[in-house]
């Protein structure tokens, strides 16, 4: 597919995706998989991008063995934090020097609008630098004031850590996972989603060029039910991190539990935006429309339930409909595209299915969405934004759709708004919108969620803990000093006096 407005692929991108077989990355070099190969497709046109090595459990276990051997017998885990930090800063600089290469690979593979893919790559760079710098100042030995004893604690890296990464933020979430683990001195094995493996695999090559020792970063491409399951079930891992659906998260947690491997699960969401009647309606509508259409709504912490005060309900929804109708749906590498495709046909059918189930269960379309075609896109996986309204026990209001769909409801009082926001099995992120900052604080603190945002949504910054409760997560959060210390084990040293 080509148009006059299409952004041309960089030579480095063309070379990487055209090399024939793109191998898994184990012990510092590309490897064929013993489970054959699989194909990654461009969501914007349905065409093949590359052939990828499919790792079997044997390959995955070998990668974990390499990570364990590297941890035990190389200098990586024993380096002073400043020396390891030099290498990690070189990694960040190497990725930054190839930012546009990573961004185009991410856009091709995940269907992201290029500017959003560039933001994800920058987030990876910032994450590596944040945790690397944090490690330089972390106090790893702490004296304990205990009568009759000379006592202290000291922290060490755990060992090989596993990361199963989803398809919606393939590169950003690699950074969120391995950033603190590497800064703490651990080695890592990454399993990218089979829909979007390209940037993770390209990272292996770039990491080697940056001087990261062989065996520190290993990437196993393959299917979730084979490669992913093998990684989650490997007893030699010391830590495990999974990002994805609650259904798969339970399976990962169960597999880790059998081996007593600590696991961190960052799972789905059904976030609420509680909108009071004193807001600036055009500005609030603009921000929520941007949130629900960002990466075509494939964002776990998104605001997908809009709870609007009855005094402004009609005016607010009318403003949102106007703005949503202006969104330009198009190919992710076309200039001017505001919302690209969803990741694959399965995801498109999931969204269409929820729209159908929602309306059959009593919801009404305020703005009818569903499948759409983009001129010149071939078999691309495109949908239009949609707004539904109706009873809040509707399936489309209760379950995660993972697309550009918001469900609308009304409320009268502050307490009712809080109650309706908290009436969910999830608990990742909600937002409150009001000019009354005292009320904003009360409502945000009353949310039964890991994150409460004020007059904004999807507010994620390095240094602020980000985690979920209930069906949205377990085992700790990301992006904060607490995350760094998750990747260090503590030992108490005691001498009786």
VENVENFEN-V125597 format. One record per backbone hydrogen bond with DSSP energy under -0.5 kcal/mol. NH is the residue of the N-H (numbers start at 1). CO is the residue of the C=O. Records with the same first field share a line. If there is no record, write none. Layout:
NH->CO / CO
//
This chain:
6->3
7->333
14->10
15->11
16->12
17->13
18->14
19->16
21->19
22->20 / 51
23->21
24->31
25->219
26->24 / 29
29->26
31->24
35->54
36->33
38->52
40->50
42->47
43->41 / 108
45->42
46->42
49->40
50->40
51->20
52->38
53->22
54->36
55->53 / 221
60->56
61->57
62->58
63->59
64->60
65->61
66->62
67->63
68->64
69->65
70->66
71->67
72->68
73->69
74->70
78->75
79->75 / 76
83->80
84->80
85->81
86->82
87->83
88->84
89->85
90->86
91->87
92->88
93->89
94->90
95->91
96->92
97->93
98->94 / 95
99->96
102->98
103->99
104->100
105->101
106->102
107->103
108->104
109->105
110->106
111->107
112->106
114->332
116->113
117->113
118->114
119->115
120->116
121->117
122->118
123->119
124->120
125->121
126->122
127->123
128->124
129->125
130->126
131->127
132->128
133->129
134->130
135->131
136->132 / 133
137->133 / 134
138->134
140->138
142->153
144->151
146->144
149->146
150->495
151->144 / 149
152->493
153->142
154->491
155->140
156->489
158->487
161->187
162->239
163->189
164->241
165->163 / 191
170->167
173->169
175->171
176->172
177->173
178->174
179->175
181->177
182->178
183->179
184->180
185->182
186->181
187->159
188->216
189->161
190->218
191->163
192->190
196->193
201->197
202->198
203->199
204->200
205->201
206->202
207->203
208->204
209->205
210->206
211->207 / 208
212->207
216->213
218->188 / 216
219->25
220->190
221->219
226->223
227->223
228->223
229->224
230->226
231->227
232->228
233->229
234->231
235->233
237->234
238->160
239->160
240->262
241->162
242->264
243->164
244->266
249->245
250->246
251->247
252->248
253->249
254->250
255->251
256->252
257->253
258->254
259->255 / 256
260->257
261->256
262->238 / 260
264->240
265->474
266->242 / 264
267->265 / 472
268->471
271->302
273->305
274->272 / 431
275->273 / 307
276->274 / 433
279->276
281->279
284->280
285->281
286->282
287->283
288->284
289->285
290->286
291->287
292->288
293->289
294->290
296->293
297->294
298->295
299->297
302->299
304->271 / 302
305->271
306->407
307->273 / 305
308->306 / 409
309->275
310->411
312->309
313->309
316->312
317->313
318->314
319->315
320->316
321->317
322->318
323->319
324->320
325->321
326->322 / 323
327->323 / 324
329->327
330->339
334->331
335->5
337->334
338->328
339->328
342->381
348->344
349->345
350->346
351->347
352->348
353->349
354->350
355->351
356->352
357->353
358->354
359->355
360->356
361->357
362->359
363->358
364->389
366->364 / 387
367->387
370->384
372->382
377->374
379->45
380->377
381->43
382->372 / 380
384->370
386->404
387->367
388->406
389->364
390->408
394->391
397->394
398->394
399->395
405->403
406->386
407->304
408->388
409->306
411->308
417->413
418->414
419->415
420->416
421->417
422->418
423->419 / 420
424->422
430->451
431->272
432->453
433->274
434->432
437->435
440->436
441->437
442->438
443->439
444->440
445->441
446->442 / 443
447->443 / 444
449->447
450->427
451->428
453->430
455->432 / 453
460->458
463->479
464->461
465->463
466->478
469->427
471->425
472->469
473->470
474->265
478->466
483->480
484->480
485->481
486->482
487->483 / 484
488->485
489->156
491->154
493->152
495->150
497->148
//
